[in-house]
């Protein structure tokens, strides 16, 4: 019922707009009640002459080769004569209201759709004007005053017709301009996104080189320190050492482990391995990854599941895609409310793209945060590399990442091409700006 009310309201608005536009045109040509009365008196006398007027009209059109070629043959011309007779009857018989305007505007739209040059519209109206004037002279030859009123009214109503038809051409031109503007804006947006993507790639390359150098220099000392702390802890336990010292060693060892993980992330980000592409089922990969994180989620009281659906076959690096999913799932689980949160994974195919959505019901993420930039994080102990790695892997697949976040939850949407060739502009078409890691 609400939908019906909305439709009725929309129709009423259109009629109101049509009535307003037509009233303005009538004021412009000074078409009033006197003209309406003159045309009605003419209509009663002129109707028998309409078939002759129509025959002469089409005969005149067929004298022009370009117009004649637009007709498929005599049968089509005969079919078109009846609508023209109806149009003439409405032209001089009225009523001249919003229904008249809408009906005659549709005629103008037909001219636009068949790409009829405007010069022929003027010519056609000119021919009708002359033909109806001749009929008026014959039918009112003994009533010069009435004939004068009819001729003036005919001139005004045919001017109205020209206005209505030219408005259709104007609207079509305006629509074409708007379409060109949209296309130009889309090109500019794509160019802007490509520039952003290029600058980001250059920045990532320099950061990656720096990270690789640092990681290489500190990885060996960290591993050695980690090994020595393990040995010291075991010796203290065997010797019955001070429990406080043992706990201090365990804490230091835990921090070394965390630091080793950070170094490993640096290396992974700085030295990405070539993709090992193979055709696989993205749904199976998602289900396997969800099974890996399920114990972590269960420990926090957060539900995690892959939504039912068909298999989605695509060409991708299975291990890399699992890494993407692990990062997104762990972020989603951590963002969810312990004991009541839920994380869902949706996989489907859309327009030659394999689409994977990771959705949580968490508190949302800061708007405008550069979450895919390396080392940006909102976590207390985050490395700021998880989502940067996600972005790199997806981009390497020729895909894109989009993030939509609200106070009621966040969705990370990943698109990768089903085949080897990515659609034009896919990788740079979306430059996500909102998320948290």
N, C-alpha and C positions, 0 to 999 in steps of 0.2 A: 504493500500500500504506500509506504514512504517513497519507493522508487517511482510509482505511478504519479504521486504528487510532484516529485522532482521533474519528471518528464513533462507533465502538464504546465508546470511553472516555466520550463525552458521554452515550450511551444508558445506560451503566452508572451514571453519576452521577445521572441522572434517576430510575432505578429505586431507587437507594440513598436519594435524597431522599424519594421517594414512600413507601418502606418506613418511613423514620424518622417521617414525618408521620403515617402511619396508626397506627403503634405508639403514638405520643403520644395520638392520639384514643381508641384502645382503652383506654389507661390512664386517660384522663379519665372514660370512662363505665364503667370496670371490666368490660370485656368480655374474658373469658378462655376457657380450654379447656372448662370446664363448660358455658358458654354455647354454644360451638361444637357440642359433643356434643348438647345439647338441641335445637338448631336442625336438626341432621342427622336426628335422630329425628322431628322435626316435618315436615321436608321430604318424607320418604318417605310420610307419611300425608296431607299437605296438598296435594300436587301435583294430584290430581284436582279439587280445589276451585278451582284458580287461574282457569280460564276464567270461572267464576261471579263470583269476586272482581273480575276485570278488567271484565266486563260491567257490574257494579254501579258500579265506579269511574267509567267513562265516562258512565254514566247520571247519576251524581251531578254530574259536571262540566257536563254539558249543561243542568243546572237553572239554572246561572249564565249570564246573558246574555253577559257580557263574555268568559267562557271559551268559550262555545258559538260566539261570533263568530270565534274564533281558528281554528276548523276550517273547511276548505273544503267539507265535506259528509260524509255517512255513509261514503263510500269511504275517506276519509282516516282516519276513526276506526277502521274495520276494519283498515287497514294498521298502525295504531299499537298495536293490541291484542297482536299477537305480540311486539314488543319489550318490552311491559310484562310479559307472561307470562315471558319470558326473564329479565327483571330480578328478578321475584319468585323464580324458581327459584335465581338466583345469590344473592339476598338471604338465603335460608334454607338454601341448600345449600353455600355457600362455594366454594372456600376463601377465607378472609378475609385475603388477603395484599396485596402491593403491586399485583398485577394487578387485584385486586378494587377497590382504591382508585382506580387510574387509570381503570378502566372506569366506575365510578360517578361519578367526578369529571367525566368527559366528559358524563354526563347533566346534571350541574349546569351545565356550560358551555353546553349547548343551551338550558337555561332562561334563562341570561343573554343569549344571542344573540337569543332571541325576545322579550326584555324581559318575561318573565313576572314579575309582582310577587311579592315574597317571601311575602306573606300567603297566596297560593294554594299555595305550596310547603308551608307549614305545614298548610294545610287538606287537601292531597292526602296527605301523610304521616299525618295524623290519621285520614283515612278508611281508608287501608291498615292502620293500627294496629288500628282497631276490627274491620275485616273479618277480619284474621288471628287476632285474639283470639277471635272467634266460632268460627272454624274449629278453633282449639285446644281450645275448650271442648267442641265436638262430638267431636273425634277422641280426646280424653283425658278424657272425662267420668267414666270409671271409674278413672282414675289421677290423683288429686288432686296427689300429690307431683310426678309428672312434668309435669302441667299447669302447676303453679306454676313449675317450672324453665323450661318453654317460654315462658310469658308474660313472665317476667323477661328471658329471652334476646331475645325479640321486642322488648321495650321498649328494650333496650340497642342492638340492631342498627339499629333505626329511629332512635334518637338518633344513632347513627353516621352514618346517611344524611343526617340534617339537618345534622350538622357538616360533612360532605363538601360538600353542596350550598351551604351558607352560606359555606363557604370559597371556592367559585367566585364567589359574589357579592362577597365581600370582595376577592378578587384583581382582579375587574373594577373595583370602586370604586377600589382602589389604583392600577390602571393609568390610570383616568380622571383621578385626582388628579395622577399623574406627567405625563400629557399636558398637563393644565392648567398645571402648573409649568413644563414645557418651553415652552409657548406664552407664558407670562408672562415667562420668562427671555428668550425671543427678542424679545418686545416691548421689554423693558428694554434689551437689547443694541442693538436698532435705535435706540431713543431716545438711548442713550449715544453711539452712533456718529454719529447726526445732530447731537447737541450738539457732538461733537468736530469734525465737518465744518463746522458753522456757525462755531465759534470760529476754526477754521483759515482759513475764507474771509474772516472779518473781519480776521484778522492779515495775510493775504496782501494784502488790499485796502490796508491802511495801509502795508505795506512796498512795495507796488507804486507807490503815490503818491510815496513818498520816493525810490524808485529812479528813477522817471520824471523827477523834478525834478533829481536829481543828474546823470543821464545827459544831460539836455538842456543843462545848464550846462557840462559838460566835453567834450561830443562835438566841438563846433566847435574849441576849442583843440587837442584831440588830432589832429584832421584837419589842422589848420594845421601843427602840429609834425611830423607824419608827412610832409607834403609838403616842408617845409623840409629835413628830414633826407635825403630822397631826392635833392633838388637838391644839397645839400652833398656827398653821397657821389659823385654823378656828376661834379661839378666837380673833386673831389679826384682821381678816377681819371683824368680827362682831363689834369689838370695834373701827373700822376705824383707825387702826394702820398705821405706816409708810410703804408705798409701798415697799421701798427698803428692809425693814426687812422681809416683806412677801416674796419677791422674793428670799431673802437669805435662808429663811426656805424651800421654794419650791425646791431650788437647792440642799440643804442638804438632803431633802426627796427623791429627784431623785437619789442622790448618794447612799442613804440607800437602795433604791429599787434595784439599780444595784448590790450592795454588797449582798443583799439577794438572787438575782439570781445567783451570783457567788457561794455562799454557797450551794444553791440548786444543782448546777452543781457538786460541790465537793461531795455532798452526793450521787447523782445519779451515779457518777463515782465510788465512793468508795464502795457503797453497791448495786451492780446490783441485780435486782429482777430476780427470775427464769422465764424462758420463758414460755409463755402460748401459746403453739403451737396449731394451728388449720389449716385445709386446707382452703385456700382462694385464691382469684384472685389478684395477685400482681398488675395487671393493674388497678383494681378498687381502691386499696390502693393508688397507685401513683396518680390517678385522684383526689381522695379525698384530698390528701396532696397538690397537685398543686392548688386546689380550695382555700385552706387555705392561701397560700402565694400570691395568685393572686393580692389581694388588695395592699400588700406591693410592689410587682413588678410594678403594674400599677402606683403607686405613684412616682416611680423612672423612669418611662418611659421604663421599661424593659418588653419584652414579655416573657411569660412562657407557655409551652404547652407540653402535652404528645403526642408523635408521634403515628399515627394510627397503629394498629396491632391487632393480635389475643389475646385472653385472655391467661394468663399464670397461671396455677394452681400450687400452691406449699404449703408446710407446713411451716408456719412461725407465729411469734407473731405480730399481726397486729399493735398494739400500738407501739411496739419497732421499727418496720419497718417504721412507720410514723415518729418516732423520727429521724431515720437515714436520711430519705428523707428531713425532715425539715432542719436539719443541712446542708445537701449538697445543697439544693435549696437556702437557705439564703446565703450561701457562694458564690454560682454561681451568684445570683442576685447582691450581693455587688461587685463582681468582674467585672460585666458587665458595659459597658459604658451607663451612664444615657441618656435616650431619644432614644437610637438606639440599645441597646443590646438585645440579645435573649437567652433564656435558654430552652433546649429541654430535654425531658425524653424519653428514649427508653426502652421498655420491650420486651424480647423475650426468648424463650427456646432454649438452645444449649447443646446437649450431656448430658441429664439428669440434667442440671443445669438451674435454673431460673436466667436470667441475666438482670440487671437493670443499665442503663447508664445515668448519669446526665452530660449534655454537655453545656458549656457556650462559649461565644465568647470574653471573657475577655483578659487581657494582659498576661495571663500565670502566672506561679508561680516559685519561685526560684528552680533551679535544685539541687537535693541532700538534700533538707531541710527535717529534721525529723518530718514531719507534723503530724504523728500519735502518737508522744511522748506527754505525758501529759505536759501541761503548755507551750508548744511551740506555738507561734502565730506570725503572721506577721501583725496583726491588731493593731491599736493604742489602742483600748479598748477591745481586745479579751481576753478570759479567757484561751485559749489554751487547752480546754477540749472537744470541740465539735467533732473534728475528732477522738480524743482518744475514745470517747463514741461510735462513728460510728464504729470504728475498733473493739471495744469490742463486740458490739451487733452482728455485722456480724460474728465475730469469734465464738460467742456463738451459732450461727445458723449452724456452721460447714462450713462457707463460707470464702470468701477472697475478698480483695479490691485491685484494681489496679488503678494507676493514670498515665495518659499520659497528659503532659502539653507542649504546644508550645506557641510562641508569639501570635498566633491567637486564642488561647482558651485552655480550660482544660476539660478533660473527667474523671470523676470518674466512674469506672466500678465495680459493685458489683455482685458477684456470690454466690448463696446459692443453696444447693441441693434441688431437687424437693421433695424428700422423707426425712425420718428421718435420713438415713445413708448417711454421706458425703463420696464422693469419696476419696480414699486413698491419703493423703498428701494435700488435698484441702486447709485446713486452713493455712498450713505453706508454701504452694507452692509459694505464692506471698508475698513478704515483701516490700510493696510500700515505696518509699522514696521521692516522689516528690508531693507536693501540698502546699496550703496555707490556713490558716484559719484566 
